[in-house]
Amino acid sequence: MPYRATMARQVSTCVFDSHSGKPRG
């Protein structure tokens, strides 16, 4: 399940760090 884990991690990082280091919900 490395693919799902990577996808979830990428989404979390994208929503958290990709914006401004703040959680966008």
N, C-alpha and C positions, 0 to 999 in steps of 0.2 A: 504493500500500500504506500510506496514511496511517492507515487504520482499524485495521489489524493493529498497526502501530507504536504507535498511541495505546493500544490495548488492552493490549499488552505493557507499555507504560510505566505505565499506570494500575495494573496488577496489581503491577508491581515497586514502585511508590511505595506502594501500599496495604499490601503485605507488609513494606515497609521503614519507612515513616514513619507510616502510619496507626496502628501499634501503639504504638511508643515510640521511634522512630528507631533501632530495632535490627532486624537481620535475623531473621525468624522461620522461614526455610527454607521 
